[in-house]
Amino acid sequence: MNAGYRFRQSGAVLFVSLILLLVLTLIGVTAMKTTSMQEKMASSHRQRAIAMQAAEAAIRQAEIWLEDNVKSVSDLSKFNGADELYAAVTSSGCAPGSAELSWDYRDPSKWSSTNSDKVAVAVPGIKSIYQPRYVIEYIGRGGRNAAPLNPTSNTTVCGTDATAPYMFRITALGLGMNGETPYLLQSHFYIPGPLK
């Protein structure tokens, strides 16, 4: 190699190599950030799906409880504010009940063992402390052809016929595996009238 030629090189190859290395590093860092964000989104979606399934399990259990335990008008006296059973109206469905929900069910921190019931069969993948909970409210009598819900109290209007179904509102709270992803689900359940 010629000694004079060595001094004339200006390091263009080194400069181009460093620029290419910088570009490849930026592409790699961006790809890692994107992957990390996608993992967080997938985890969040999974937590929400588990919380929703837990709330649905609580709704199913509450419906089974209603089918098994409300067979007569006297059974409506169970809706007295104890445990998870509340009444927005009296058993006749005409007067405001004395056992309405006195706490904000939309606030997950308000749910406790004294005002709601835990699902009896553990939901797989969820710690026992985060098992779904539910409350059941008797909201009066009504149905498709009955008087509409009163907009101020969300209960039925008096004067429905004797064959009108008994209506219940079930509110369930499901949490994800981490206990930080609440999912609130509400359902209405009808028991055909008249009860014995």
Buried (B, 14 or more C-beta within 10 A) or exposed (E): EEEEEEEEEEEEEEEEEEEEEEEEEEEEEEEEEEEEEEEEEEBEEBBBEBBBBBBBBBBBBBBEBBEEEBEEBEBBEBBEBEBBBBBBBBBEBBEEBEBBBEEEBEEBEEBEEEBBBBBEEEBEEBEEEBBBBBBBBBBBBBBEEBBEBBEEBEBBBBEBEEEBBBBBBBBBBBBBBEBEBBBBBEBEBBBEBEBE
